[in-house]
Amino acid sequence: MKTETRIFAISNHDGILLVNSCRGLNANKWDLPSGEIRPTEKPAEALRRIVLSETGYHVHGVSLHDVWTHRFSGAEDFFQIGIIYWVSLIGGVPEKLRSEDVCEAKWFQLDNMETIVRAPFAILAASKALTTGRR
C-alpha cells in the first residue's frame, strides 16, 4: 500500500479557509490547503509556499496542531499521513491562485460545514475547531 505524507494548514477566523480541488482523489471536494514538503524546506517554509499558491494569502504565524491519518480505499488504496498546523494569515489576493490543483479558495462558517462536500481532513479540522473552540 502506498503511503503519502502531506502538510496541511488550518486557518479559521470566524470560519475555516478551504480549497476546492480540481483533480486527484479529492477532486470537487473542499479540503484544507495542503502539499508536500520539498527536500530543502522546513515545514513552516512549505506552509507559506503552499498556502500562498493555493489561496493567495500570506502566512504570518505557524503552530503545530496534530498528526492525522486516513486510509483511502478504492481504485488505488493508500494511506495518508497529515501533519496539521494552525496558521495565521495576513494580506494577499485570494483571486490570484497559482496552483493547477486548486479551482477556488473560500471561507466557510463552521456551523454550516454539513452542507458542503469535504475531503477527510477537512471534516476532521472542522469538527476539532468546533470542539476545541479554536476560532
C-alpha positions as CSV (number, residue, x, y, z in Angstrom):
1,M,0.0,0.0,0.0
2,K,1.3,3.4,-1.0
3,T,1.9,5.9,1.9
4,E,1.9,9.7,1.4
5,T,2.9,12.3,3.9
6,R,1.4,15.8,3.4
7,I,1.4,19.0,5.3
8,F,-2.0,20.7,6.0
9,A,-2.8,24.3,7.1
10,I,-5.9,25.1,9.2
11,S,-6.8,28.8,9.3
12,N,-10.0,29.9,10.9
13,H,-11.2,33.4,11.8
14,D,-15.0,33.3,12.2
15,G,-14.8,30.3,9.8
16,I,-12.4,28.0,8.1
17,L,-10.5,28.5,4.8
18,L,-10.8,25.6,2.4
19,V,-9.8,25.0,-1.2
20,N,-11.7,23.2,-3.9
21,S,-9.5,20.6,-5.6
22,C,-9.6,20.4,-9.4
23,R,-8.1,16.9,-9.7
24,G,-6.9,13.9,-7.8
25,L,-8.6,11.8,-5.1
26,N,-10.4,14.9,-3.6
27,A,-11.5,16.4,-6.9
28,N,-14.6,18.6,-6.4
29,K,-14.3,18.3,-2.7
30,W,-13.4,21.1,-0.3
31,D,-10.1,20.4,1.6
32,L,-7.5,22.1,3.7
33,P,-4.7,23.8,1.8
34,S,-2.1,21.1,1.6
35,G,1.0,19.9,-0.2
36,E,4.3,18.1,0.1
37,I,7.4,19.4,1.9
38,R,10.3,19.7,-0.6
39,P,13.6,18.1,0.5
40,T,15.3,21.5,1.2
41,E,12.3,23.1,3.0
42,K,11.4,23.4,6.7
43,P,7.7,22.8,7.5
44,A,7.0,26.5,8.1
45,E,8.5,27.4,4.7
46,A,6.5,24.7,3.0
47,L,3.3,26.0,4.6
48,R,4.0,29.6,3.4
49,R,4.6,28.4,-0.1
50,I,1.6,26.1,-0.2
51,V,-0.9,28.5,1.3
52,L,0.2,31.3,-0.9
53,S,-0.1,29.2,-4.1
54,E,-3.4,27.6,-3.2
55,T,-5.2,30.5,-1.6
56,G,-3.4,33.7,-2.4
57,Y,-3.0,34.5,1.3
58,H,0.3,35.1,3.1
59,V,1.1,33.0,6.3
60,H,2.1,35.1,9.3
61,G,2.2,32.6,12.2
62,V,2.6,28.8,12.3
63,S,1.9,26.4,15.2
64,L,1.9,22.6,15.1
65,H,-1.6,21.2,15.9
66,D,-1.6,17.4,15.4
67,V,-0.8,14.5,13.1
68,W,-3.8,12.8,11.5
69,T,-4.0,9.7,9.3
70,H,-6.6,8.4,6.8
71,R,-6.8,5.3,4.6
72,F,-8.2,5.9,1.1
73,S,-9.9,2.8,-0.4
74,G,-11.0,2.5,-4.0
75,A,-9.2,2.0,-7.3
76,E,-6.0,2.8,-5.6
77,D,-5.6,2.1,-1.9
78,F,-3.2,4.3,0.0
79,F,-2.5,5.6,3.5
80,Q,-2.1,9.4,4.1
81,I,-0.3,11.0,7.0
82,G,-1.2,14.6,7.5
83,I,0.9,16.9,9.6
84,I,-1.6,19.6,10.7
85,Y,-0.6,23.2,11.5
86,W,-2.7,26.2,12.7
87,V,-1.7,29.2,10.6
88,S,-2.4,32.9,10.9
89,L,-3.0,34.7,7.6
90,I,-2.2,38.3,6.5
91,G,-3.0,40.1,3.3
92,G,-2.8,38.5,-0.1
93,V,-5.2,38.3,-3.1
94,P,-7.4,35.2,-2.9
95,E,-8.4,35.6,-6.6
96,K,-4.9,35.0,-7.8
97,L,-4.4,31.3,-7.3
98,R,-1.1,29.9,-8.5
99,S,-1.9,26.2,-8.3
100,E,-3.2,23.9,-11.0
101,D,-4.7,21.6,-8.4
102,V,-7.0,24.2,-6.8
103,C,-10.0,25.7,-8.6
104,E,-11.1,28.0,-5.8
105,A,-10.4,29.1,-2.2
106,K,-13.3,30.1,0.1
107,W,-14.1,30.9,3.7
108,F,-16.9,28.7,5.3
109,Q,-18.7,29.2,8.6
110,L,-18.0,26.3,10.9
111,D,-21.7,26.0,11.8
112,N,-22.6,25.3,8.1
113,M,-20.0,22.7,7.2
114,E,-22.5,19.9,6.9
115,T,-23.8,21.3,3.6
116,I,-20.6,21.0,1.6
117,V,-18.7,18.0,0.2
118,R,-15.4,17.8,2.0
119,A,-12.3,15.7,2.0
120,P,-11.5,13.6,5.1
121,F,-9.0,16.0,6.7
122,A,-11.4,19.0,6.2
123,I,-14.1,17.1,8.0
124,L,-11.7,16.4,11.0
125,A,-10.5,20.0,11.0
126,A,-14.0,21.5,11.2
127,S,-15.1,19.1,14.0
128,K,-11.9,19.7,16.0
129,A,-12.2,23.5,15.6
130,L,-15.8,23.4,16.9
131,T,-15.0,21.2,19.8
132,T,-11.7,22.9,20.9
133,G,-13.2,26.4,20.5
134,R,-10.2,27.4,18.3
135,R,-11.8,30.2,16.3
